[in-house]
């Protein structure tokens, strides 16, 4: 039987069920998941936000196969204050390293937010520097290279302080708490992911 869960992955938690080191925190600490489910895609240990856990191979294929180009939206707190030209560069595509090769990212939607988004505080909090301002960007990508958001922002000169995946297609974590796990019906998750 197919099962579907969405998780608000906390900072410092691995996107997996097994520890690689005794100090690691894993998804299994958040909830008693069925034995046959697994995370679809990954979020780095130091990233937060939406993660889907399922045993549905079709959904897994749709989300991981680049040919489907589904959208993923991130809220990104960066060091510094990006200007219009920086945002234009993010939208157009930037050259980053993927493995040993140079790669130009696909066009993306990038919006400089006028105020910090309503997101839960991070534990531990980010390291704030009084002399350096920070800003929030909403970035929507149609691809998911390894550490892509961090590399894109660094390339245009704005190191990432905090990274939250807020949305995949229309599936959102807007009203979820950090560490919360919700079970979903197939019909609903397919509708929100535009899987038809």
C-alpha positions in Angstrom: 0.0 0.0 0.0 1.3 3.4 -1.0 2.0 5.9 1.9 2.7 9.6 1.7 4.2 11.8 4.4 5.4 15.4 4.3 8.0 16.6 6.8 9.3 20.0 7.8 12.9 18.9 8.1 14.7 20.7 10.9 18.2 22.3 10.6 20.9 19.7 11.5 18.8 16.6 10.6 20.0 14.3 7.8 17.6 13.5 5.0 17.8 9.8 5.8 16.9 7.2 8.5 20.4 5.9 9.4 23.1 7.7 11.3 26.5 7.9 9.9 27.9 9.1 13.2 26.5 8.8 16.8 26.0 12.6 16.9 23.7 12.7 13.8 20.0 13.5 13.9 17.9 11.6 11.4 14.3 11.6 10.1 13.5 8.5 12.2 13.7 10.7 15.3 10.8 12.8 14.1 8.2 10.0 13.6 7.7 6.2 13.5 7.7 5.8 9.7 6.7 2.5 8.0 9.7 0.4 7.1 9.3 0.6 3.3 9.2 4.4 2.8 12.1 6.6 1.9 12.8 10.3 1.3 12.3 11.6 -2.2 15.3 13.8 -3.0 17.4 15.4 -0.3 17.9 18.6 1.7 21.4 19.2 3.1 21.9 18.7 6.8 22.1 22.5 7.2 19.0 23.2 5.1 15.4 23.1 6.4 11.9 22.7 5.0 9.8 20.5 2.9 10.7 16.8 2.4 8.4 14.1 0.9 8.7 10.6 2.2 6.9 7.8 0.3 7.1 4.3 -1.1 5.4 5.4 -4.4 7.9 4.8 -7.2 5.9 6.9 -9.7 6.0 9.9 -7.5 9.7 9.3 -6.9 10.4 9.1 -10.7 8.4 12.3 -11.3 10.2 14.3 -8.7 13.8 13.1 -9.4 13.7 12.9 -13.2 15.0 16.2 -14.6 12.8 15.9 -17.7 9.7 16.7 -15.6 11.2 20.1 -14.5 8.8 20.5 -11.6 9.2 23.7 -9.5 10.8 24.0 -6.1 10.7 27.2 -4.1 13.2 28.2 -1.5 13.4 31.0 1.1 17.0 32.1 1.3 18.5 34.4 3.8 21.8 35.8 2.4 24.6 38.0 3.8 24.5 41.4 2.2 22.0 43.3 0.1 21.5 42.1 -3.5 20.8 44.7 -6.1 18.6 44.6 -9.2 21.6 43.4 -11.3 22.3 40.5 -8.9 18.7 39.4 -9.0 18.7 39.6 -12.8 21.8 37.3 -12.9 20.1 34.7 -10.7 17.0 34.8 -13.0 19.1 34.5 -16.1 21.3 31.6 -14.9 24.8 31.5 -13.4 27.8 29.3 -13.9 28.4 26.9 -11.0 30.6 23.9 -10.5 28.7 20.5 -10.5 31.2 17.7 -9.9 34.3 18.6 -11.9 32.4 20.5 -14.6 31.1 24.0 -15.1 27.3 24.2 -15.4 25.0 27.1 -16.3 21.9 27.0 -14.2 18.5 27.2 -16.0 16.5 30.4 -15.9 14.9 30.8 -12.4 12.4 33.1 -10.7 14.2 35.2 -8.1 12.5 37.8 -5.9 14.1 40.1 -3.3 11.6 40.1 -0.4 10.8 43.5 1.1 10.7 42.0 4.6 11.8 38.8 6.3 9.2 36.0 5.7 7.1 34.6 8.5 9.3 31.5 9.3 10.0 29.8 12.6 13.2 30.7 14.4 16.1 28.4 13.7 17.6 26.3 16.4 20.5 27.2 16.7 20.0 30.7 15.5 22.1 31.9 12.6 25.3 33.8 13.3 24.4 37.5 13.0 27.0 40.2 12.2 26.0 43.6 13.3 28.2 45.3 10.6 26.8 43.2 7.7 23.1 43.5 6.7 21.2 40.4 5.5 18.4 40.0 3.0 15.8 37.3 2.1 15.3 36.0 -1.5 12.6 33.8 -2.8 14.1 31.5 -5.5 12.0 29.1 -7.7 14.0 26.5 -9.6 13.1 23.8 -12.1 16.1 21.7 -11.4 18.0 20.4 -8.3 21.7 20.1 -8.7 23.7 19.4 -5.5 23.8 22.5 -3.3 22.6 24.5 -6.2 20.9 27.4 -4.3 24.0 27.9 -2.1 26.3 27.9 -5.1 24.1 30.2 -7.1 23.9 32.8 -4.3 27.6 32.5 -3.6 28.4 33.0 -7.3 26.6 36.4 -7.3 28.4 37.4 -4.1 25.9 36.6 -1.4 26.7 33.7 1.0 23.7 31.8 2.2 23.0 32.1 6.0 19.7 30.1 6.0 17.9 27.9 3.4 14.3 26.7 3.7 12.5 24.7 0.9 9.0 26.1 1.3 7.2 24.6 -1.7 7.3 21.8 -4.3 4.8 22.8 -7.1 1.7 23.7 -5.0 2.6 21.5 -1.9 3.7 23.9 0.9 4.9 23.8 4.5 3.4 27.3 5.3 1.4 26.3 8.3 3.7 23.4 9.6 5.9 23.5 12.6 9.6 22.6 12.4 9.9 18.8 12.8 6.2 18.2 12.1 5.2 15.1 10.0 1.9 14.9 8.2 0.5 11.8 6.5 -1.3 12.7 3.2 -3.8 11.0 0.9 -2.5 10.0 -2.6 -5.2 12.0 -4.4 -4.3 15.2 -2.4 -0.5 15.0 -2.8 -0.9 14.2 -6.5 -3.2 17.2 -7.0 -0.7 19.6 -5.2 2.2 18.2 -7.1 0.3 18.5 -10.4 0.7 14.8 -11.1 -2.7 14.4 -12.6 
